[in-house]
Amino acid sequence: MPELNYIPQGRSTISLAFFNESRILFLEALRAIIVLKTTKSKSSTHKEEAWTKLFEAFGNRLKLKVPLASYTTFGIGGRADLFFVAEKPEELVYAVRIAQKLRLRFMILGGGSNVLISDSGFRGLVIKNECQHILTTRNTITAQSGALLGEVVKVACESCLSGLEFVVGIPGTVGGAIRGNAGAFGGSIGDVLTRAVVLTEGGEIKEVDKKFFQFQYRESRLKRTKDVLLSATFELRGQAQKRIEERMAENLKKREESFSGAEKSAGCFFKNLIQDGQKISAGYLLDQVGAKEMREGDARVFAKHANILINAGSATATQVRRLAEKLKERVKAKFDLDLQEEVVYIN
Ligand SMILES: Cc1cc2nc3c(=O)[nH]c(=O)nc-3n(C[C@H](O)[C@H](O)[C@H](O)COP(=O)(O)OP(=O)(O)OC[C@H]3O[C@@H](n4cnc5c(N)ncnc54)[C@H](O)[C@@H]3O)c2cc1C
């Protein structure tokens, strides 16, 4: 079985090779902190058990109090209580299962290009997904969920497989893209997905098809559940590499025109509205209410595109959210329409 598809079924497939003296010291220090800080409620016992198991498995690869700002494109965010970089699916699965079983709060972080993490950070475990294997067959490409979209489209192009050119230039990972059904130039990632492997919120590993995700515009079932995407397979069609490269270059050029200068953002902040089957551009509505004149500290509206909020220096999450609220209020007051965030708030 190729490594990509190797997904452990057992509870602990992680080697305990990480077990060493420094881990014991670290663990003891951690226990002491927990005992000092918490009264022994049932949930704190669970939490301690979860932390202990994670330390046993991952040793000092499990980090404490990690600042998250540099893991996001916004460059904003406080610290995570616990932080772990999963490099293999079995590590990702193990960490999630421990968190699920012992009710430790957790989140998967992909490229951090669609999140706004609060200034106080994340109370629980952040699992940074760096499972990045990509495998091609005659007309499909299968990628682990931590693979960067940019890598996937590059491999597709090198393999003369067409159908993913619209994602070129979208930052982030396959997991984040499937969750939000990311897209551009009229295409969405859900259009080309055929199969995937998910870890359900019940801890089960399941192979699923496209229907499972209930894709809609910037929506999928992953937004409504705690299911974790492990890998995805896209069905593409053979085409001359040169034609694929040309389309990618065209798309990149168009993106360069609209996005250059917006690197410290999370892309479009609000979703476009769909009313009676018609799309209403959030950017248009925001332009009409004078969004580009508005700011909160270093949180600004991007001059080229009113639906992009940028961190123009050292903006805080509080400032970005305050600006977003004001923008929503203005649109509501003028058009009686409710804008909905595309960006995910992490508290
Ligand atoms: C300059 C710029 C341009 C952009 N242009 C576009 C665009 O054209 N089109 C577009 O659609 N988006 C665009 N975006 C937004 C963003 O790049 C996409 O939404 C991207 O797909 C997010 O992926 P990520 O890995 O960064 O997700 P993250 O920001 O890391 O996470 C987003 C959410 O997905 C969840 N998640 C991540 N991985 C998994 C997983 N394996 N399983 C389950 N849940 C998971 C996270 O927990 C979080 O809730 C842009 C962003 C920037 C900064």
The ligand as an SDF file (V2000), in Angstrom:
LIG
                    3D

 53 58  0  0  0  0  0  0  0  0999 V2000
   -3.7560   36.8010   -0.7740 C   0  0  0  0  0  0  0  0  0  0  0  0
   -4.8590   35.7700   -0.6200 C   0  0  0  0  0  0  0  0  0  0  0  0
   -5.6230   35.4170   -1.7130 C   0  0  0  0  0  0  0  0  0  0  0  0
   -6.6470   34.4790   -1.5990 C   0  0  0  0  0  0  0  0  0  0  0  0
   -7.3880   34.1450   -2.7090 N   0  0  0  0  0  0  0  0  0  0  0  0
   -8.3790   33.2430   -2.5940 C   0  0  0  0  0  0  0  0  0  0  0  0
   -9.1700   32.8820   -3.7390 C   0  0  0  0  0  0  0  0  0  0  0  0
   -8.9530   33.3500   -4.8570 O   0  0  0  0  0  0  0  0  0  0  0  0
  -10.1740   31.9830   -3.5750 N   0  0  0  0  0  0  0  0  0  0  0  0
  -10.4590   31.4090   -2.3570 C   0  0  0  0  0  0  0  0  0  0  0  0
  -11.3850   30.5960   -2.2710 O   0  0  0  0  0  0  0  0  0  0  0  0
   -9.7310   31.7290   -1.2510 N   0  0  0  0  0  0  0  0  0  0  0  0
   -8.7040   32.6290   -1.3510 C   0  0  0  0  0  0  0  0  0  0  0  0
   -7.9700   32.9520   -0.2290 N   0  0  0  0  0  0  0  0  0  0  0  0
   -8.3180   32.3610    1.0750 C   0  0  0  0  0  0  0  0  0  0  0  0
   -7.5190   31.0680    1.4070 C   0  0  0  0  0  0  0  0  0  0  0  0
   -6.2980   31.0470    0.7270 O   0  0  0  0  0  0  0  0  0  0  0  0
   -8.2890   29.8150    1.0710 C   0  0  0  0  0  0  0  0  0  0  0  0
   -9.5100   29.8030    1.7400 O   0  0  0  0  0  0  0  0  0  0  0  0
   -7.4860   28.5450    1.4360 C   0  0  0  0  0  0  0  0  0  0  0  0
   -8.1010   27.4530    0.8130 O   0  0  0  0  0  0  0  0  0  0  0  0
   -7.3840   28.3000    2.9300 C   0  0  0  0  0  0  0  0  0  0  0  0
   -6.5260   27.1940    3.1520 O   0  0  0  0  0  0  0  0  0  0  0  0
   -5.5720   27.1130    4.4260 P   0  0  0  0  0  0  0  0  0  0  0  0
   -4.8590   25.8190    4.3770 O   0  0  0  0  0  0  0  0  0  0  0  0
   -4.7340   28.3240    4.5200 O   0  0  0  0  0  0  0  0  0  0  0  0
   -6.6550   27.0910    5.5860 O   0  0  0  0  0  0  0  0  0  0  0  0
   -6.4760   27.6410    7.0800 P   0  0  0  0  0  0  0  0  0  0  0  0
   -6.5700   29.1190    7.0380 O   0  0  0  0  0  0  0  0  0  0  0  0
   -5.2940   27.0360    7.7250 O   0  0  0  0  0  0  0  0  0  0  0  0
   -7.7840   27.0360    7.7580 O   0  0  0  0  0  0  0  0  0  0  0  0
   -9.0700   27.4660    7.3570 C   0  0  0  0  0  0  0  0  0  0  0  0
  -10.1060   26.5660    8.0430 C   0  0  0  0  0  0  0  0  0  0  0  0
   -9.9920   25.2410    7.5000 O   0  0  0  0  0  0  0  0  0  0  0  0
   -9.8080   24.3000    8.5510 C   0  0  0  0  0  0  0  0  0  0  0  0
   -8.9490   23.2100    8.0600 N   0  0  0  0  0  0  0  0  0  0  0  0
   -7.6710   23.3140    7.5920 C   0  0  0  0  0  0  0  0  0  0  0  0
   -7.2270   22.1060    7.2230 N   0  0  0  0  0  0  0  0  0  0  0  0
   -8.2340   21.2210    7.4670 C   0  0  0  0  0  0  0  0  0  0  0  0
   -8.3710   19.8020    7.3100 C   0  0  0  0  0  0  0  0  0  0  0  0
   -7.3880   19.0440    6.8510 N   0  0  0  0  0  0  0  0  0  0  0  0
   -9.5510   19.2350    7.6500 N   0  0  0  0  0  0  0  0  0  0  0  0
  -10.5670   19.9910    8.1400 C   0  0  0  0  0  0  0  0  0  0  0  0
  -10.4900   21.3270    8.3250 N   0  0  0  0  0  0  0  0  0  0  0  0
   -9.3290   21.9310    7.9880 C   0  0  0  0  0  0  0  0  0  0  0  0
   -9.1530   25.1020    9.6830 C   0  0  0  0  0  0  0  0  0  0  0  0
   -9.3540   24.4760   10.9290 O   0  0  0  0  0  0  0  0  0  0  0  0
   -9.8840   26.4280    9.5500 C   0  0  0  0  0  0  0  0  0  0  0  0
  -11.1420   26.3420   10.1760 O   0  0  0  0  0  0  0  0  0  0  0  0
   -6.9220   33.8770   -0.3340 C   0  0  0  0  0  0  0  0  0  0  0  0
   -6.1270   34.2340    0.7670 C   0  0  0  0  0  0  0  0  0  0  0  0
   -5.1120   35.1550    0.6270 C   0  0  0  0  0  0  0  0  0  0  0  0
   -4.2630   35.5230    1.8220 C   0  0  0  0  0  0  0  0  0  0  0  0
  1  2  1  0
  2  3  1  0
  2 52  2  0
  3  4  2  0
  4  5  1  0
  4 50  1  0
  5  6  2  0
  6  7  1  0
  6 13  1  0
  7  8  2  0
  7  9  1  0
  9 10  1  0
 10 11  2  0
 10 12  1  0
 12 13  2  0
 13 14  1  0
 14 15  1  0
 14 50  1  0
 15 16  1  0
 16 17  1  0
 16 18  1  0
 18 19  1  0
 18 20  1  0
 20 21  1  0
 20 22  1  0
 22 23  1  0
 23 24  1  0
 24 25  2  0
 24 26  1  0
 24 27  1  0
 27 28  1  0
 28 29  2  0
 28 30  1  0
 28 31  1  0
 31 32  1  0
 32 33  1  0
 33 34  1  0
 33 48  1  0
 34 35  1  0
 35 36  1  0
 35 46  1  0
 36 37  1  0
 36 45  1  0
 37 38  2  0
 38 39  1  0
 39 40  1  0
 39 45  2  0
 40 41  1  0
 40 42  2  0
 42 43  1  0
 43 44  2  0
 44 45  1  0
 46 47  1  0
 46 48  1  0
 48 49  1  0
 50 51  2  0
 51 52  1  0
 52 53  1  0
M  END
$$$$
